[in-house]
Amino acid sequence: MKQKLLLHTCCATCSVFLAEKLSADYQVTVFFDNSNIYPKSEYDKRLKEAKNYFEQQGIEFVESSYDHQDWLMAIAELESEPERGKRCLVCYRKRLLNTALYAKKNDFDFFASTLSISPHKDAQNINNIGEEIAEEIGLNFLAGDWKKNDGFKKAMEVSRQCDFYRQNYCGCEFSLRTEA
């Protein structure tokens, strides 16, 4: 019997390739915990697409609660930080901790995140945070730099094939970039 893995995801684009890859070795459940995403309509768009895809594939999908105000309190005074700065580290920690706590409560063997598939994210920081949390709560973290070995490229190919919506910013209002 395969060990159970709770895979945090932020969107379908980042998770489909990885969930399928990890399903070869683990019983994967996808976990959508993203109170950072703004506005709520963007959150709903990403949630709907991911949920629909994984339910069609027969992969269990769990949505965490959306509480943007709580997320804003967590990153208070870090709003002006650059992308990949301290605000992002707090955001990663918050979402990975929520994932780990859910995994622990529901008897998963491992937790992981799709965040490091993005070329805009520092995999080492994400993995360090995941490993710290795993040690704190007594659970296994499956670390990886998922963009390596063409992981990001393969994820984008699947995204195009499935005609997924592809956002142009990470998620929070502070990462939102408008085109001039």
N, C-alpha and C positions, 0 to 999 in steps of 0.2 A: 504494500500500500504506500502511495506517495505521501510525503510530508506536506502539511498544509502551509501555504504561503499567502499572506495578505499583502497585496501589491497596491501601494498608494499611487494614484494617478491624478493628473491635472486636466487631461483631455484625451479624447480618442486618438488623436494623431500621435501623441507620445506613448501610448500604451498598447496599441493593438499588436505591433510587431513583438514587443517585449513579452506581453502576456502569452502570446502563442509560443514564443521561444521557451519561456520558463515552464509552460504547461507540459513540456516533454519530461521534466524532472520533478515537478511539484503539482499539487492540487491547488490551483490558483483561484483566489477570490480577489476581485478588483474593488478597491476602496477609494471612494471619491470624497476627499476632505479638503475643501478649498475655500474657506471663508475669506481668503485674501482677494478673491476675484471680484472685480468691480467693473461695471454696475451689475446689479442682480440679473439683469437681462442677459449679460455675457455669461454669468455663472449658469443660468438656466440653459443657454444654448450649448455650452460645453457638456453639462450634465446630461441633457437629453440625448445628444449624439453618442456619448460613451455608453450610457445605459442601454440605449436601443441596440447598439452593436453587440455588446457583450451578452445581453439577453438572447439575441438572435443566435449567437454562437454557443449558447448553453453554458456560459461562464458566469458564475455567481457574481453579482454586482451589489455593493452596499453603498448607500449614500449616507454620509455623516450630516449633521445639522449645519446650516449656514448661519453664521453669526458674525457679520462683518464688523459690527461695533466692538465685539470682543477682540477681533483681530487688530483693529485700529488701536485699541488700548495696549495690546502687546507690543506694537511697534512705535508707540508714542515717543516722540522726540527723535525719531529716526527717519522721518518723512523725507528729509532732504538728502539722505544718503544716496550715493550713486548705485546703479544696478550692480549686483554682486558684492555690495557692501554689507554693513552691519544689519541693515533692515532685512535684507534677504536671508542672512544667517538666522535671525530671529524667526522669520517666516518659515524657513525649512524646519527649524527645531519644533515649532508649534505644530506643524502638520505631521511631521514624523512622530512626535510624541503622541498625538491623537491616534495615529495609525498603530503604534506599538501598544498603546493602552487597549484599543479595541482588539488587537490580536491576542494580547495576554488574557483578556476577559473571555474571549471566545475560543480559547485553546488552539491557537495557531502555533506552528513550530517556528516560523520565520515571519519577518516583515521586511519589505523592501519598498523602493520608490522608483518611479520612472523619471524622476527629475533629472538624473544625470545623463539622460539620452540627449538632452539639448546641448548644442555647442555654446549656448549662452550661460550655462551653469557650470560651476566648478565642482566636478565630481568628488574631488578629495575632501572638500568642505562638507558636502552632503554625506559622504561615507563616514567621515569622522563623527558627525553629529549622530548619524544612525547607530554607529557602534557605541558611542557614549550612552545613548538612550537604552540600547540593548543591555548594556552592562548594568545600568541603573535599575532596570525593572526585571532583569533576569529572563531575557528572551534573545533569540538569534536574529541578527540583521544580515541580510544577504546584500553585501556590498558589490558594486560594480560601476564601471564607467561604461555605461551602455551605448555611448556614441561610438566607441571603438569598434574595430572590425566592421566598419560600414553600418553600424547599428542605426545611426541617425539617417543615413542615406536609405536604408531598407525601410525604416519607419515612414519616411516621406514617400517612398514608392507605394507602400500599402495605403497611405493616406490618399494619394492621388487615385489609386485604383478604386477606393471606396468613396471617392468624392467627398471626403471629410472637409468640414469647415476648418480653416487654418487661421488662427488669430495672429495679429501682428504685434502683440505685447504679452508679457508674462502673465499678467492678471490684475495686479492692483492698480489703483489710480495713479500711483507714483511711478509705475513702469509704463503707463499708457503714453504712447507717442502718437502725435497727430502729424499727418503729412501736410507740408506747406503747399 
